[in-house]
Amino acid sequence: MRRIYITLFFALCSFTCAVAQVSMEDMSSEELKPAFSNEMKRQQLDAEYTSDAAIRAARILRRQERNTVEFSANLHGSLTAYSKSWQASGDNTVTILANVNFLHTYKKGRFTLTNTASAKLGYNNMKAELKDGSNRGIWFKNVDEIVLSTAPQWDMVKNWTYGANVKFRTQFAPGYSARGAKQNGEKRVSNFMTPGYFDASLGFTYILPVEKFPLKINLAPVAMSATYRHDQYTSNNYGVPADYTSKYEGGISIQLDFDRSWGKDGWLRYRTTAYSFYGWITDISAQKKFKPTELEDGTMTKYEHVVPTIRWENTIDIKATKYISTQIYFQLYYNNEECHKLQVSSMLSVGLTYTFKNK
């Protein structure tokens, strides 16, 4: 029995030594490091992301809000023909009139810029007796005008603005006093830049705060009016001294503008402009600032009574359909330097019309 205990004792000691030789270091495994991959594309985004198309659309909308464009073109005419056997008196006549108008207004904040351009050109054909004894149809100009203007303005107080008004006016082709004058070798009355007018002024504009009566009144205490005569062979010198091509006057000016349409589609429209210039300095470029006047006894006065220039234009447009309209035009003009009489022009025409508006 004692041997059995001794044998078990030595067996237990051997097992304990064997177990003691195995440590945690011997059981450690190889360290594995995880591998990560990122195949996503990185892009920096703002808090508020806007596409290019949205930016372009916003710019276009801003331009449309700031810009107002109106364009109209008219072509009016008439034709009258008689046969040789026609018993009543009458001449064959052809009348053609073309009219173009453009209006652009730009507004940003307190600043407003208004640009206008208009052109009129009309001819008619009628028989005339010439000096050589012939009787034939002759084209004769009866309407001819080019007008360009610009007016930058800044808001001052309610219904009041201040700024400048610049206007240029002339014509396209030579004009004659009567039918057949060109064929008979007579002098022409007018030509391109003969006369030519350039008006510039600085002042204030009052806009009447009544929607049904859109009236603008421009008062310019500082104004300049220039007259040009580049064609020295015309029969009228238009107040420009001999051997000169231009004359400049200083003074004051006033202008009234009214433009209103009636009806849902604007079938009736009335536009009127009244302009007056009073020049107390008759020739800015001359050494003597005031123009002398010769009396009956031959003496010269130091000052001359200056007569103001007046120009009043009226246009009535009546639309029968979208492309057919009637236009009534009336003009009253007085310029003492050109003619001592009041000049009046009136016209009624029917024809085709085209109008474009962006608003």
Secondary structure by P-SEA (a helix, b strand, c coil): caaaaaaaaaaaaaaaaaaaaccccccccbbbbbbbbbcbbbbbbccccccaaaaaaaaaaaaaaabbbbbbbbbbbbbbbbccccccbbbbbbbbbbbbbbbbbbbcccbbbbbbbbbbbbbbbbbbbccccbbbbbbbbcccccccbbbbbbbccccbbbbbbbbbbbbccccccccccccccccccccccccbbbbbbbbbbbbccccccbbbbbbbccbbbbbbbccccccccccccccccbbbbbbbbbbbbbbbbccccccbbbbbbbbbbbbccccccccccbbbbbccccccccccbbbbbbbbbbbbbbbcccccbbbbbbbbbbbcccccbbbbbbbcbbbbbbbbbcc
